[in-house]
Amino acid sequence: MAKKQFKAESKRLLDLMVNSIYTHKEIFLRELISNASDAEDKLAYKSLTDDSVDVKRKDLKITIVTDKEMRTLTVYDNGIGMTKEELENNLGVIAHSGSGQFKANLAEDDKAADKIDVIGQFGVGFYSAFMVADHVTVVSKAWGSDEAFMWQSDGADGYTITPCEKDAPGTDIIMHIKPNADEENYDPYLETYKLQELIKKYSDYIRYPIVMEVEDYRQKEKPADAGEDYKPEWETVKEWKTLNSMVPLWQRQKSKVKPEEYNAFYKEKFNDWQDPLAVIHTSAEGAVTYKAMLYIPAQTPYDFYTREYQKGLQLYSSGVLIMDKCADLLPDHFRFVKGVVDSADFSLNISREVLQHTRQLKVIASALEKKIKSELVKMQKDDREKYEKFWGAFGTQIKYGVVADYGAHKDVLQDLLLFWSSKEGKNTTLAAYKDRMPEDQPFYYYACGESVEKIAKLPQVERILDKGYEILYCTEDVDDFVMKALGEIDGKQFKSVNDEDALPQTEEEKKAAQEKAEAGKDVLEAVKEALGDQVKQVRISSILKSGACCLTADGPVSLEMEKYMRKVEGSAHMKADRVLELNPDSAPFAALKRAVEAGDKDTVAKYSKLLYAQALLLADLPVEDPAEYTQLVCSLMV
């Protein structure tokens, strides 16, 4: 029989189908199983609308069969089947979708449309078979027909349709798998282990059983006359198994899913050995209809803070995996969340691997962000121990989220932040800090350092604590950036204990400070001369109470920012303009003053370098010349 040509620019279009549209060859099995599922759906729908069709949904299934010797892989379904005309239209016209036409017809009957959800849209999925097969045979018998037909093609050269014999309605797609080439190995598509893997990955939630004969190991029955030293024997057996789960966990009612089922799903899907801290099982109907099941892990993945880590949720369309990690569904500050989203409303591209439009994604992503935050706030209030565990794992990520995009997400994230409280001796939220704040407290106070213990000993914190004000102790590099990004909450600013105006001064206090500065002017000039360009300025401190000295910064770059950039950029980092602050009421300042008045420049230089080195150490900054500092200290002992 003469071959018929495809009713399209066949060679060019089919080449495009095979070589360009699909990213991975393994997608072909997903496409063929989806088509088979559509055929089952159409028959199930027909049984609902046509009394002459006596078909029970439980009897519908999809069967996979391999033959290594013949190099064939066959996908069988016992669905609606196709007539000769439908074979001609659906397989002879590339990009004509029988399922798409079926859906269009259903659109005229909303009630009917609600009862069925076919997957195919573009009529191209079938041709993905030619990515792995050099010859495809389709044998089909339509329901209610006495005739069966065989469609055959080697690809773009055309196809034939001939009458054939077939016992039962349905469609068989028989692929002759290509021989291996230099850079391509097609043998795995004849191996049951590989096919099981692909079915589990892409088609686990197809609503009909996908069955295949697989090899299994079974212990032989113990002989009746076996003695005490009998050792169990094992044998290889072949048996038919259903390979897919069919009903996704997220499609079940939340009240009917047990915690252990949620946990088992999470561990299997996302390769974690620990139970998640929380599960968010949600759904929505309206402009975009979807179901989602999200997990908050208990620990950071080993590569979480590396470039290799990929965020994203598994994206399903009607139970078929479309994307393994859809990054657009999660904001970066919640990149640790794992889970799945399933919706039939996505506008997919022709390969069903990528979304054509992002409107639906934006709607879902916005809703999921609110759900995640709500769950975390609930955990924070109801189970503080669990939230502390979450914070230990992902608190840094939340802080990075506050800083990102110039603080655009701070309003979303500020309720989730925890900082160590000088008053409580444990982590506190900003809301709890605010509730404890005295009426006369002008700012949210914070102090940065390497550890809580070190911060508590900083001379700068003394005057704030003596006022009875609480300080947030910040021990992470990113914290100073976080505080500056937060800026203020309800009109009250965040103030570092290093800021000169951290405690507002009365006119009397300002006058007294000016008098002390004037009285110590000669000392300040002498110290500045001794230190040179190491500091921008030396001044009388208004932030020290009993401490002799401290280091602050003048300008937009704080000392904490300098320390962070030192770690990130190494030697080529930006530096803060350093200010050495001296306490005029301290004994070291009095010693300096005596040396200045005596004109002892060597002693002034020695004392100046000692105080500057001490200020560096207090600020957790490296002493620029440790050997010189050691000699200066030792010289005081002589």
N, C-alpha and C positions, 0 to 999 in steps of 0.2 A: 504494500500500500504506500502510495506517495506521501512524503512528509508534508505537513501543513506548516506554513510559516507563522510565527507569532505575530499577532496583530499590533505591532509596535516596531520601533526601530530595534529589532530584537538583538542583534549582535552587540550593539553599543549599550543598550539598556541592561541586558543580562550581564555583560562584562562589568558594568557599574555595580549591579546587584552583588556579584560574587566578590569583587575586588575592593570596593570602596565603601559601601554603605555600612557594613558590619565591622566592628572593631575586632571581634574575636570569632574565629571559626566555630568554636563550641556553641555559639548562640543558636546554631541551626536546630539543635535538639529542642531547645526552648520554643522555637517558632513552630516546629511540627507538632509538638505536644499541645501547644496553645490552639493550633488549628483543629486538632483532634478533639480538644475540650469544647471548642465552638460547635463542632458537629454533634457532640453529645448534648450540648445545651439546646440546639435547635430541635433535636428529637424530643428532649424533655419538654420543651415548650409546646411542640406539636401534640404531645400526649395530653397536655392541659387544655388544648383548644379543639382537639379532634377526638371524639369518642371512639372512632374506629382504630385508633392507635393505642394498643394495650402494651405500654412499656413502663416498667418501674425504674425509677432513678437508680435504685441499688444495683440493678443489673448492668448498668452502663460502666464501661471501663476502657482503658487504653493499655494496649499490650506492646511490649518491646521484645523483639527477637533478633538474635545475631547468628550469623553463620560464618565462622572464620574461614572455612575452606572455600566457600563461594564469595567471600568478602562482601556479604550483604548485611545491611541493618534495616530492619522493617519496623515501622510504627503502624499498628493496627488500631482502629476504633470501630465500635459498633453503634455509631451515631446515625445521622440522617442520610448519609450517602449522597452521591451525585448522579444525575442523569447525564446522558451524552451531551446535551445542550449545556448543562452546568459545567461539565468538564471543559467544554470548548470555551465557555465564557470566563470561568474562574482560573483555569490554567493556561489557556491559549492567549489570554490577554493579560500581559504583564501590568501590574498595578491596578487590576480590577479585583475588588474585594467582595467575595460572596458574603462574608460576615458584615462588611460595611454596608452592603445593600440591605441585609437582613435587619441591621440596626436602624437604618433609615426607614424601612417599612414599619418597624415597631414604633418609631417616633410618632406615628399617627394614632397610636393607641397607648396612652400613658399607663393604663393599668397593666397592659401586657408587658410593657417595657420594664416595669418594676419587678417582674418575675424572672427576668433573664438578663444576664450580663456577659455577652460574648466579648472576646478579647481582641480579635483581629480588626484592623482598621484600614490598612493600605493595600492589601492584596499582594504583598511582596514577600512575606515571611516564608512561603513555600519554596521560593527560589533560592533561599539560603542553603537548601540541600545541595545545590551545585558547588558550594564551597568545599564540600568533602566528598562528593560523589561525581563520578564521570558518566553515570547513567542512572536515570530515575524512572521507575515504573509506578504508576498509580492505578490500582484496581478498585473500582467503586460500583456499588449497587445502591440505588436510591430506595428509601423506604416506600413500600407499596408498589414497587416496580418488579417485573419479572426479568428485566434485562440488566446485564452488567457490562461495563466497558473498561477497556484498558488504555490508559494514556501513557505514552513512552517518549522520552527525549534524552538526547545526549548533551543538551544545552542549547546554545543559540542557533544551531542549524535548523531547529524546528521540532515538530512532534508528530506523533501518529495517534489516532484513536481507533481502536478496533473492538468488536464485540468479544466477550469472553464469558467464562463461567465463574459464578461466585455464589456460595450457598446462602449467606445471610447478608442483610443490609449493612452498610458501613463502608469504610475506605481503608485500603492498605497502601502505604507508601513504602516502596522497596528501593533502597539506595544501594547501588554498587559502589563501595568505598574506593576512592582513588588509590593507586599504588603509591608507595612512599617515593618522595623526590629528594633531591640533594638537601634542601633546607626544610622540608616538611615531612612530618611523621604522622600518617593517618591511621596507623594500627590501633592506637588507643581507643578509637571510636568503634572498635569491634570487641573491646574488653568490657566485661560486665562491671568491673570495679570503677572504670572511668565513667560509664553511663550512669551508674548509681550516684556517683559524685555530682555529675551535671544535673541529674534530676533533683537531687537534694538541694543543690545550690539555686537553681532557677525555677523549678516547677514543684517544689515541695507542697505548695498550697493550692495546686489545681484541685478542683472539687470532686474529681472522679479518680478512682484508684488507678495508679500506673503500676502495672504488674510486669514482672520479668522473672525468668527462670535463672536462679543464681546458685552458686555452689556454697555449701555450708558444711561445717564440721560437726559431727554428731558422735556421741559416745555409744559404742556398740552395747547391745544388751548383754548383761553378764550371764555366762553359761550356768545352767543349773548345777553342774558338777564341778564348778570352779572352786579351787582350794583357797586357803587363807592368803597365800602369796600371789593371788591373781592380780594382775595389773590391768587397769582399764585400757581398752583399745578404742581408737577413734577411726572414723571412716568419713570419706567425702561423699556427700549426697547432693543431688540437685533437687530444688524445690521452688515452687512459684511463690514469690513474695510481693506484697504491696510495698512500694518504695517511697511513697509520699505520705505526708501527714494528713493532707486534704483540708482539714479545718484549722486555720491559723488560730493560735492562742488569743490573738488580739480581736478575733471575730466573736469570741465567746463572751457571755455576760461576765462582767467583773466579779459579781457576787458568786459565780460558779467556778472561778479559777482559784485553786489553792496556792498559798504562798510557795510551797515547794515546787509547784508547776512553773510559777514565774521564775524562780531561782534556777531550776533545771534548764529552762529555755535560755536564760541569760548565759549560763556557763557554757552550754553547748554552742550557742551562736557566736559568742564573743570571746571565747577561749580564756575565760577567767576561772581561777580555782576558788575564789571567794564569792560568797553571796553578795548581791548588790546591797547598798544601804537603803535604797528606795525604788519603788516601781510607780510609774505614772501611766495608768491605763485610761485613755481618753478617746472620745469621738466627737464629731461635730457634723451637723447637717445645716445646709443653707447655701450660701454663695459657693462654697467649696465643701464637699462632703468627704470626710476622711476618718480613719481610725488610726490610732497611734499607741505604741507601747514603748515607753522610755525607761531607761535604767540609769541610776546614779551609782557609779562604781564605788567600792570601798577603798581602792588604792589607785595610785597613778600607774599607768602602763610604763614599762621600762624606758620607752622612747618618747614619752609624753612631751618633754621639753626639747625635742630635737626636730630638725627639719623633716625628718623621715615620717614623723607622725602625721596621719591624715584624719581629720575630723569628718563627721558625716553620719547620717542615719541611712539604714537600708530602705530603699524606696521600692514599693510594690505598686503595681497597677492591677487591680482585680486579682490579687494573689500571686501574680507573676513578678519575679524579681526584675526590676529595670536597672537599678543602680545599687552597687554594693555600699557606696559611701557618697551620699548626696550632701555636699558641704553647705549648700544654700539653705538647708533646713535648720542649721544651728548657727547662732552667733559665736564669735570666737571666744567670748567669755564663758560660754557653756560648752566648749569643744570637747569636754570630757564625757558628755552624755552619750550613751549608746542606745540603740533601739531601732524600731521599724515604723514606717508610715505607709499606709495603704489607702489608695484612692483611685476611683475610676474616672476622676475629673481631670487628670493630668493631660495636657496637650503634648503628646509624644511626637518625636520626629519619626521619619519613615522606618528607621531601624529599631525603634522603641528602646533605644539606649540612652537618649538624651531628650530633655524637655525642650519644646519649641518656645514656650512662653513661660515667663517667671511670675506672672500675676498670682497664679494659684499657690506657687511656692512661697511667695511673700506673705500671703494671707495665713498659710499654715505655719510658717516660721514665726510670725508675730504671735500667733496663738500659743505655740509651743513654748516660746520664751516666757510668756506669762505663766504658763503651767509649771515650768521648771522652777521659776522664782517662787511661786506660791508653795510648791512642795518643799523647797529649802527653808522658807520662812516658817512653815508649819513644823518642820523637823527641828528648827532652832528653838521654837517655843515649847514643843511637846516632848522632845527627846534630846536634851542638850548634850548628853554623852555621845550620841550618834552624830550630832552636828559637829561636835569638836573633832570627831574622827574624820568627818568630811572636810572640815577646815584644814586639818593637818595634811590632807592629801591634795586639796585643790584650792586652798585659800590664796596661794600666790597667784593662781590663774585668775581668780576673782579680782585681785588687786590690779593685775595687768589690764583687766577689762575696764577698770575705772580710769586708768591712765590713757588707754587706747583712744584713738580718734579725737584727741584733744578734750577728753572728758565727756564725750557725747553720751556715754552709757552710765554715768555716775548716779543719776536718779534711779535707775533700775537696780543698781548693785549696792548702793550705800547701806541698805537695810541688812545686807548679808555679811558686812564686814565685821571682823573681830580684832580687837587690840587688847594688849595686856594693860590692866588697870592698876595704877599706883595705890589706889584706895582699896580695891577688892582683892588684890593679890591673885587675880585670875583674869581670863579673857572676858571682855565686855563688848556689847554692841554699842553703837553710837546712840541709839535710842535710850538705852539704860543709862549711859553716861549723862545724857541730857536730863533725864529724870532726877538724877542725883545732884545736878549742878546747883550751887547756891544762887540766889537771885542776883547777887552783886558780881558774879563771875562774868567777866567780859568776853572770854573766848573759850573755844575748845583748845586745850593745851596738849602738846605732844613733844616728845623728846626722842631723838634717834640715837642708836648705838648698836654695838655688837651683840649685847645680851641685856636682859632685864637687870641682872646684878650690876653690870657696869654702868648702865644708865642711872640706876638709883644712886650711884656714888658721884655722879657728875655735879660739879659745884653750881652749874646753872639751874638745876632743878630745885635747889634749896629754898630760894625765895618764893617759888610758886607753891611748894608744899607747905611752907610756913604760913601762907595765907589760907590754908585749908582747902586749896583747889586740887582737883584730881588731874593727873597727867596720864596720857596714853603713851605707853612705852613701845616704840617702834623698832623692831630688830631685823627687819628685812631691807635689802638694798632699795627696793621699789617704794618703800613706805613714804619717803619724803616727797616723791613724785605724786603719790596717792593723795597726800594731804593738800598739796598745791592744786591738784585737779579738783578735789572736793570744794576747795575755796571757802565755802560757808554753807551752813544749813540753818534755815529759818532766820537769816539775818545775823547769825553769829559766826565769825570767822574762825579758821583753824590757825593757831599761832604756835610757832616753835618756841621753846624755852630760851633759845638763842636770840630771839628777836628783842631788840632794845626796848620796843614799846609793848612787850608782852604784859607788863604791869603798868597801866596808866599812872603817870606821876601827877601829884598836886603841884601847884605853882611853887609852894615852899620847897618841895623835893627837887623840882627842876632848878631852882635857884641855888640850892645846896650843891647839886651836882655840878653846876657851872663853876661855882667857887672852888670845888675840889679839882676840877679840870684845869682851872687857871693856876691854882697853887701847884699842881703837878706838871705844869707845862714843860719846865726844864728837863724833868725826868723823862717825859714822853719823847721829847726831841732827842735826847741822848740815846734812848733805847732804839728809836727808829734809825738813828745814824749807825748804831752798832749792828743792827740786823739788815740794813740796806733793803735790797729788792725782795727779800724773803717775805716781807709783809707789806701790804699797801698802806697800813695805818697802825699806829699804836694809840690807844685811848683809855681814858678812865672808864671803868665798867659800871654800868647801872644794873647789870644782871647778876653780879656776884655778891654774895653775902659774907661768907667766911673764907671762901677759896681765894687763893692768891692770883690766879690767872686762868684764862680760857681763850679758845680760838673761835672766832666767828667769821662770817663771810660778808662782804659788801658787794652787792650786785645781784643779778638774776641767778647766778650759779652758786648753789649752797655747797657746804662741805660734804653733805651726804650725796649730792649729785656728782661731785668730783670723785668720791670713793667708788660710786657705781660705774662711772665712765672709766676709771682706772682699771676695773676688773674687765670691762667689756672691750675697751680699746687698747689696753696695755699702756705703753709709754706715751703714745700720741693722744693723750686724753686732754679734755678741756679742764682748766683749773679755776678754782674759785679765787677771788681777790681776798686774801687773808687779812684778818684784823686781829691783832693781839690786844686782848683786854686785860687791864691790870686793876686790882682792888687797892685803892689808896689807903684803906684802913688795915691792910695786912702787914705783917712783919717783913716779908721780902721787899715790899715797896719802900718801907722805911729804910732798909739796908741799901736799896738802890739810891734813894734820895741822899743818904750820907755820902755814898761814893761819888755822886754827881757834884755835890757841894764841895767835896774835897778835891775835885778835879782828877780823880783816879780813873782814867779812861779804861785801863786794863781790867779793873774790877767791874766797871760798868758793863764792858763787853762780855765778861765772863757771866755775870748775873743775867744779862739780857738773853744770852744763848741758852742758859739753863732754863729760864722761864719759858722761852719759846719752845724748847724741846719738851718740857712738861705739858705745855698746851697741846702740842702735836699728839703726845701719848694719850691725853685725855680725850682727844677727838678721834682716836683710833686711826691716826694717820702716821705714816712711817717717819721716823727721825732721819733727817737727810744725811747726817754724819754720825752714826752710832759710836764710832771710835772717839771722836772729839767729845761727845756727850759723856762718855764713860770717864775720860780723863778729867773733865770739868767736875764731875761728881767726886771723883777720887781726890781731886785737889782740895776739896772742902774738908777732907779728913786729915790733912797734913797740919 
